Amino acid sequence: MVRVTAPLRVGVVGLGWAGRTHAESFQALPDAEVVAIAGKEADLAAAVARDLGIPATYPDWTDMLDAGGLDVVSIATPNSLHMPIAVAAMKAGLHVLCEKPLASDAEQAAAMVACAEDTDRVLETVFNHRNRGDMALLRQIVGEGGLGDIYYAKAAWMRRRNYEVRGWFANRDAAGGGPLIDLGVHMLDMLLTLLGEPEVTRVTGSTYAALAPQWLQAQGRDPATWQVEDLATGMLHTAGGATLLLEASWAVHGPYADDDMSIHLHGTRGGASVRVQDYVTGPVRVYHDVAGRPAEVVVAPGKGTGHATVVRDFVRAVRSGDWAQHRGHAGLVRSKIISALYESARKGTEIRL
Ligand SMILES: NC(=O)c1ccc[n+]([C@@H]2O[C@H](COP(=O)([O-])OP(=O)(O)OC[C@H]3O[C@@H](n4cnc5c(N)ncnc54)[C@H](O)[C@@H]3O)[C@@H](O)[C@H]2O)c1
C-alpha cells in the first residue's frame, strides 16, 4: 500500500457546470490542488483559471495529459469521452474521478474498470445526488430498519419541458442516450444505494421520442438532430425478489414541474417518500400504522453536500493507498443496467443480466 502524502495535483477536463464544480470542490480541499484545466472554450478556460487560481489551461485533454505533472484527472466532458480520457489517464499512472454516467455504455464502462484493475489506479464515478440531505435521511431511516424489507420502490426524474437540451446531450454518439442515461442513472444510483446494492437480475425498458422532435419541427428546426429518447421507463427485478420502477424524461405532458424528482420506498414495516420540485428539497414522508391506523410522519432533511463529499471521499481514497475497493464497480453496475434497459427497449423483450 502506497500512502500519498503530498497534495494531489489535479487536472480537470471540461468547463461546463460539472467541470467548474469539480475544480471548485478540489480547490476547497487542503490536500489537493487543481494545477490544470482543459476545455474547448478558450475564454471560459481563462476565466475559470483566473477565478479559481489554476496555473495552466489546455484546449484539449490530450494536451493536458502530454504536459504531465498530474496525479489525478477529473472528467466532466460529454459522456463518449469518459472512456478514452480515463483509460489514457490511468495508463499514464493517474487516478480518475469521472462524471456520471461512467461511460456511454456498459462495454466502455467495463473497459474502464478493467483498466483500473490492470493499472492499480483509483476510478470513481460522481454520484453526487446520493449526498442530498433527503437521501441521507432516507438512508438513515432504511438503515435503522424503520421500513422493514423493501419489496417495491419507485424513482423518477421527470422534466416536463426540457427540449432545449444543450449541445451534445441529444446526440446519440456523444451521449449514449437521453434522459435515462443522464437523469435516470442518478435515480438508479439512489435506489440501489438505499436498498443496499441489491443484485438486479432482469429488466424491461421502454423509450419514446414522442414530443421533442415534434416540437423542433414546429420551430422550423431539424427534428433529426434529436437522436435520443425524451422519456424512458424501466422495471427492474432483484435477486431478493424486489421490484424497482424507474422513470426519466426531458419532455412529457403531465403533472410535473420542470424538474421533478421523486422516490417512493415500500417495505414490510413502513414506507417513505420524497418529492423535490425545481431543486427545492422537500421533506421526507414516512408511513406506518399507528394504533392500527395509517399514519404519516413528516421529517425535515438536513443540508446536502453533493460534489464536495464525492471529491473529498475520492481524495481520501487516493491518499489512503488502499485502492482495491475503488475500481469503478458502482458505476459499472449502473451502466450495465442502463444499457440493458436500452437493449430491452430496442428488442421489445426482457433482458437478463
Ligand atoms: N453530477 C451532476 O449533477 C452532473 C450535472 C451536469 C453534468 N454532469 C455530467 O458532466 C459531464 C459534462 O456535462 P456538462 O453539462 O458540464 O457539459 P458541457 O457541455 O457544459 O461541458 C462539456 C465540456 O467538455 C469540454 N470538452 C469537450 N471535448 C473536449 C476535449 N476533447 N478536450 C477537453 N475538453 C473537452 C467542452 O469544451 C466543455 O467545456 C457529462 O458527463 C454530464 O453527464 C453531471
The ligand as a MOL file (V3000), in Angstrom:
LIG
                    3D

  0  0  0     0  0            999 V3000
M  V30 BEGIN CTAB
M  V30 COUNTS 44 48 0 0 0
M  V30 BEGIN ATOM
M  V30 1 N -23.3970 15.0210 -11.4880 0
M  V30 2 C -24.1600 16.0110 -11.9280 0
M  V30 3 O -25.0030 16.5350 -11.2230 0
M  V30 4 C -23.9420 16.4890 -13.3320 0
M  V30 5 C -24.5390 17.6890 -13.7730 0
M  V30 6 C -24.2760 18.1070 -15.0820 0
M  V30 7 C -23.5000 17.3330 -15.9270 0
M  V30 8 N -22.9630 16.1540 -15.4660 0 CHG=1
M  V30 9 C -22.1140 15.3220 -16.3270 0
M  V30 10 O -20.9100 16.0460 -16.5830 0
M  V30 11 C -20.4670 15.8400 -17.9110 0
M  V30 12 C -20.3660 17.1920 -18.6140 0
M  V30 13 O -21.6380 17.8110 -18.5850 0
M  V30 14 P -21.7760 19.4170 -18.7300 0
M  V30 15 O -23.2200 19.7320 -18.5600 0
M  V30 16 O -20.7870 20.0860 -17.8670 0 CHG=-1
M  V30 17 O -21.3690 19.5620 -20.2690 0
M  V30 18 P -20.9470 20.8620 -21.0700 0
M  V30 19 O -21.3030 20.6130 -22.4880 0
M  V30 20 O -21.4610 22.0860 -20.3950 0
M  V30 21 O -19.3570 20.8760 -20.9070 0
M  V30 22 C -18.5620 19.9010 -21.5430 0
M  V30 23 C -17.1270 20.3770 -21.5430 0
M  V30 24 O -16.3120 19.3500 -22.1300 0
M  V30 25 C -15.3070 20.0150 -22.8940 0
M  V30 26 N -14.7010 19.1420 -23.9050 0
M  V30 27 C -15.2890 18.5470 -24.9610 0
M  V30 28 N -14.3570 17.9010 -25.7040 0
M  V30 29 C -13.1660 18.1200 -25.1010 0
M  V30 30 C -11.8280 17.7420 -25.3990 0
M  V30 31 N -11.5360 16.9840 -26.4550 0
M  V30 32 N -10.8410 18.1370 -24.5470 0
M  V30 33 C -11.1120 18.9080 -23.4680 0
M  V30 34 N -12.3750 19.3050 -23.1490 0
M  V30 35 C -13.3800 18.9210 -23.9600 0
M  V30 36 C -16.0400 21.1820 -23.5460 0
M  V30 37 O -15.1020 22.1170 -24.0310 0
M  V30 38 C -16.8890 21.6510 -22.3660 0
M  V30 39 O -16.1740 22.6090 -21.6220 0
M  V30 40 C -21.4660 14.8560 -18.5250 0
M  V30 41 O -20.9690 13.5490 -18.4190 0
M  V30 42 C -22.7180 15.0160 -17.6850 0
M  V30 43 O -23.4850 13.8330 -17.6190 0
M  V30 44 C -23.1840 15.7430 -14.1940 0
M  V30 END ATOM
M  V30 BEGIN BOND
M  V30 1 1 1 2
M  V30 2 2 2 3
M  V30 3 1 2 4
M  V30 4 1 4 5
M  V30 5 2 4 44
M  V30 6 2 5 6
M  V30 7 1 6 7
M  V30 8 2 7 8
M  V30 9 1 8 9
M  V30 10 1 8 44
M  V30 11 1 9 10
M  V30 12 1 9 42
M  V30 13 1 10 11
M  V30 14 1 11 12
M  V30 15 1 11 40
M  V30 16 1 12 13
M  V30 17 1 13 14
M  V30 18 2 14 15
M  V30 19 1 14 16
M  V30 20 1 14 17
M  V30 21 1 17 18
M  V30 22 2 18 19
M  V30 23 1 18 20
M  V30 24 1 18 21
M  V30 25 1 21 22
M  V30 26 1 22 23
M  V30 27 1 23 24
M  V30 28 1 23 38
M  V30 29 1 24 25
M  V30 30 1 25 26
M  V30 31 1 25 36
M  V30 32 1 26 27
M  V30 33 1 26 35
M  V30 34 2 27 28
M  V30 35 1 28 29
M  V30 36 1 29 30
M  V30 37 2 29 35
M  V30 38 1 30 31
M  V30 39 2 30 32
M  V30 40 1 32 33
M  V30 41 2 33 34
M  V30 42 1 34 35
M  V30 43 1 36 37
M  V30 44 1 36 38
M  V30 45 1 38 39
M  V30 46 1 40 41
M  V30 47 1 40 42
M  V30 48 1 42 43
M  V30 END BOND
M  V30 END CTAB
M  END
